[in-house]
Amino acid sequence: MANTHGASESAAPAINVLAQYAKDLSFENPNAPRSLAPRQTSPNIEIKVNVNARKVGETDFEVELAIEGQAKDGDSLLFRVDLSYGGVFRVVNIPEEQLHPVVMIECPRLLFPFARQIVAEAVRNGGFPPLMIDPVDFAALYRARAEEALAQQTTGAPN
């Protein structure tokens, strides 16, 4: 039984983070110092999150979390922040049919808290209150992208 137990341990599914890094970070405060003045209303804040991945080795994947955010007061841009945050993950013993969802859901879920902190600090360093991005449902994002891709395939629309 020891051999069977040892074999099942080595066959356990695993995701290991090999590296994490900011690939690109941009913060713009184009109307400073006017943009920092007290205001009567809350700004309109828009956040977009996207995930991309590519295979970089037999079991290794680079996953990139792209976060774009901006705040406006009417038509006036208060700030814009863009972050491309990456990680290299080793994914082993995951069945082939589950590999894509694991890479596109679980890996960004591991990266998100770090990317969220970088965005919050960049906005704070720009003179504004920290922008604390709400948690992202990466499973819902994955499903939405899969449905979008399926709709494009069935309508023949280009990607």
Buried (B, 14 or more C-beta within 10 A) or exposed (E): EEEEEEEEEEEEEEBEEEEBEEEEBEBBBEBEEEBBEEEEEEBEBEBEBEBEBEEEEEBBBBBBBBBBBBBBBEEEBBBBBBBBBBBBBBBBEBEEEEBBBBBBBBBBBBBBEBBBEBBBEBBEEBEBEBBEBEEBEBEEBBEEEEEEEEEEEEEEEEE
